[in-house]
Amino acid sequence: MKESSANVIAAESDNLPDDVEEKLTKETSPLISATPTSSPVGILHRTPSVTSSSGEAGLGRIQLTLRYSVPRQRLTVVVNQVANLPLKDPSNIPDPYVKLYLLPERAKDSKRKTSVIKDNCNPMFDEKFEYLISQGELNSQQLEVTVCTQKQLFYTSSNVMGQVIIDFSQWNLMQPLSSWFDLQPEK
């Protein structure tokens, strides 16, 4: 699941000369394009272009930023965006949102939820959530990330579009991590 290429490019986009910005755009991989976010420090995130994959299972992908603060004992999860959600019926465009739960407990107080983005297969969320968790407990926890739609889909009785489970023991969260994760069928 880990991607070897860097997922975050730091640059002061406002300070770049036009020729450098144009060169960055031209030299970007054809499957990935660099686009600025509303970040105050001018961070450029790599985002899928129109020709990008819909993930291994064809259910889309989600970009998350994860980091852990030892002094604050806080896990921060930023739901950045979802890309390439499948559209099986053009007259029924999903209204996606993202739910987060800490596992293995899946306790109600660990539930977090983004806002709903209406009629969108490529929603941008940029919403931050925090969990109070000790460093010792972190490696025994997982994060269940589920992309749902507020609309009932015609082809299924569930509103779940896909999910990913992130095992914190597999990642070094002491450094901020921004990565794309392929959505899988609900387990």
Residue pairs with C-beta under 8 A, 6 or more apart in sequence:
1 170
1 181
1 182
2 170
2 171
2 179
3 179
3 180
5 46
6 46
7 45
7 46
7 63
7 178
7 179
7 180
8 43
8 44
8 45
8 46
8 176
8 178
9 34
9 43
9 44
9 45
9 46
10 41
10 42
10 43
10 44
11 24
11 42
11 43
11 44
12 41
12 42
13 21
13 36
13 42
13 44
14 42
15 42
16 24
24 34
25 33
25 34
28 34
28 46
30 49
30 51
31 48
31 49
31 51
31 52
31 53
32 46
32 47
32 48
32 49
32 52
33 46
33 47
33 48
33 49
34 44
34 45
34 46
34 47
35 44
35 45
35 47
36 42
36 43
36 44
37 43
37 44
37 45
37 80
37 126
38 126
45 63
45 80
45 178
47 63
47 81
47 83
48 61
48 83
48 84
48 180
52 61
52 83
52 84
53 61
53 84
54 60
54 61
54 84
54 86
55 61
55 84
55 162
55 182
55 183
56 182
56 184
57 162
57 182
57 183
57 184
57 185
58 86
59 85
59 86
59 161
59 162
59 182
59 183
59 184
59 185
60 82
60 83
60 84
60 85
60 86
60 121
60 147
60 161
60 162
60 183
61 82
61 83
61 84
61 180
61 181
61 182
61 183
62 79
62 81
62 82
62 83
62 98
62 145
62 147
62 164
62 180
62 181
62 183
63 80
63 81
63 82
63 83
63 178
63 179
63 180
63 181
64 77
64 78
64 79
64 80
64 145
64 166
64 178
64 179
64 181
65 76
65 77
65 78
65 80
65 176
65 177
65 178
66 75
66 76
66 77
66 78
66 143
66 166
66 171
66 173
66 176
66 177
66 179
67 75
67 76
67 173
67 174
67 175
67 176
67 177
68 74
68 75
68 76
68 135
68 138
68 173
68 174
69 76
70 135
70 174
73 132
73 133
73 134
73 135
74 130
74 131
74 132
74 133
75 130
75 131
75 133
75 138
75 168
75 173
76 128
76 129
76 130
77 100
77 112
77 128
77 129
77 130
77 131
77 143
78 126
78 127
78 128
78 129
79 98
79 100
79 114
79 125
79 126
79 127
79 129
79 145
80 124
80 125
80 126
80 178
81 122
81 123
81 124
81 125
81 126
82 96
82 98
82 122
82 123
82 125
82 147
82 183
83 122
83 180
84 121
84 122
85 94
85 96
85 121
85 122
85 123
85 147
85 161
85 162
86 121
86 161
87 93
87 94
87 121
88 153
88 154
88 155
89 154
89 155
92 151
92 153
92 154
93 119
93 120
93 121
94 119
94 120
94 121
94 149
94 151
94 153
94 161
95 116
95 117
95 118
95 119
95 120
95 149
95 150
95 151
96 116
96 117
96 120
96 121
96 123
96 147
96 148
96 149
96 150
96 161
97 113
97 114
97 115
97 116
97 117
97 147
97 148
97 149
97 150
98 113
98 114
98 125
98 145
98 146
98 147
98 148
99 111
99 112
99 113
99 114
99 144
99 145
99 146
99 148
100 110
100 111
100 112
100 113
100 129
100 143
100 144
100 145
100 146
101 107
101 110
101 111
101 112
101 143
101 144
101 146
102 110
102 131
102 133
102 141
102 142
102 143
102 144
103 141
103 142
103 143
103 144
103 165
104 141
104 142
106 144
110 131
112 129
114 125
114 127
115 125
115 127
116 150
117 123
117 124
117 125
133 141
138 168
138 173
139 168
139 169
140 169
141 168
142 165
142 166
142 167
142 168
143 165
143 166
143 168
144 163
144 165
145 163
145 164
145 165
145 166
145 181
146 160
146 162
146 163
146 186
147 160
147 161
147 162
147 163
147 183
148 159
148 160
148 161
149 159
149 161
150 159
151 159
152 159
153 159
153 161
158 186
160 186
161 183
162 183
162 184
162 185
162 186
163 183
163 184
163 185
163 186
163 187
164 181
164 182
164 183
164 184
165 187
166 181
171 177
